Amino acid sequence: MSYSFNVQAASKAAAKAAVAAKFDEVIATQPIHARDKTAALANANAVIDLLMDDDTREISVSVNGYVGWQENLREDASNPLRVASVSTTAGYVTT
């Protein structure tokens, strides 16, 4: 099951908060992603932190990933994962 989303924010802190809020939306529709939330947010936060500080531009962040499992998805989404991927791209954009 995969997800992909983009956010744009005025600061690093705001970008991190926007990513966290969007990931919660992913979990609301795909509960299995509660399993990779910690990894996805850690990845996104680390990539955002790599950027220089620039108060004159906004930060655009793209996050995507997927998880896979064997057998039917359980109602509680506790399936053992067989594959996982997390990716983040972040950069400053002119507004």
C-alpha positions in Angstrom: 0.0 0.0 0.0 1.5 3.3 -1.0 1.1 7.0 -0.3 2.4 10.2 -1.8 1.8 13.8 -0.8 3.3 17.3 -1.0 3.2 20.2 1.4 4.5 23.7 1.3 5.3 25.9 4.4 7.0 29.1 5.5 9.5 27.5 7.8 11.2 24.2 8.7 9.0 23.8 11.8 5.9 24.5 9.8 7.0 22.1 7.1 7.5 19.3 9.7 4.1 20.0 11.3 2.5 19.9 7.8 4.1 16.6 7.0 2.9 15.1 10.3 -0.6 16.3 9.7 -0.7 14.9 6.1 0.7 11.6 7.3 -2.1 11.4 9.9 -4.5 11.8 6.9 -2.8 8.9 5.2 -3.2 6.7 8.3 -6.9 7.6 8.5 -7.5 6.0 5.1 -4.7 3.4 5.2 -4.2 2.3 8.8 -1.3 0.0 7.9 0.8 3.1 7.6 0.7 3.6 11.3 3.5 1.0 11.2 5.9 3.2 9.2 4.9 6.6 10.5 7.9 6.9 12.8 10.3 6.1 10.0 8.6 8.4 7.5 8.5 11.4 9.9 12.1 10.8 11.0 13.1 10.7 7.3 11.2 13.8 6.4 12.4 15.8 9.4 16.1 14.8 8.7 15.8 15.9 5.1 14.1 19.2 6.0 16.9 19.8 8.6 19.5 19.4 5.9 18.3 22.7 4.2 19.9 26.0 5.0 17.8 28.6 6.8 16.1 31.0 4.4 13.3 33.2 5.7 12.6 34.6 2.2 11.3 31.4 0.6 8.9 28.6 1.4 9.8 25.0 1.7 8.2 22.4 -0.6 8.3 18.8 0.7 7.3 15.7 -1.2 6.9 12.4 0.8 6.2 9.0 -0.6 6.5 5.4 0.5 4.9 2.0 0.6 4.7 -1.1 2.7 3.9 -4.6 1.6 2.9 -7.8 3.4 1.9 -11.4 2.7 -1.7 -12.6 3.2 -4.9 -10.6 3.4 -4.7 -7.3 5.3 -5.9 -7.9 8.9 -8.5 -5.5 10.3 -6.0 -4.3 13.0 -3.3 -3.9 10.3 -0.9 -6.0 12.3 0.4 -8.0 9.3 4.1 -8.6 9.4 5.7 -6.3 6.8 7.7 -7.9 4.0 8.8 -4.6 2.3 8.9 -1.0 3.2 10.1 2.2 1.5 10.2 5.9 2.6 11.4 8.8 0.5 11.5 12.6 1.0 12.5 15.5 -1.2 12.6 19.0 0.2 13.7 22.3 -1.2 13.1 26.0 -1.2 10.7 27.5 -3.7 10.0 31.0 -4.7 6.5 32.1 -3.7 
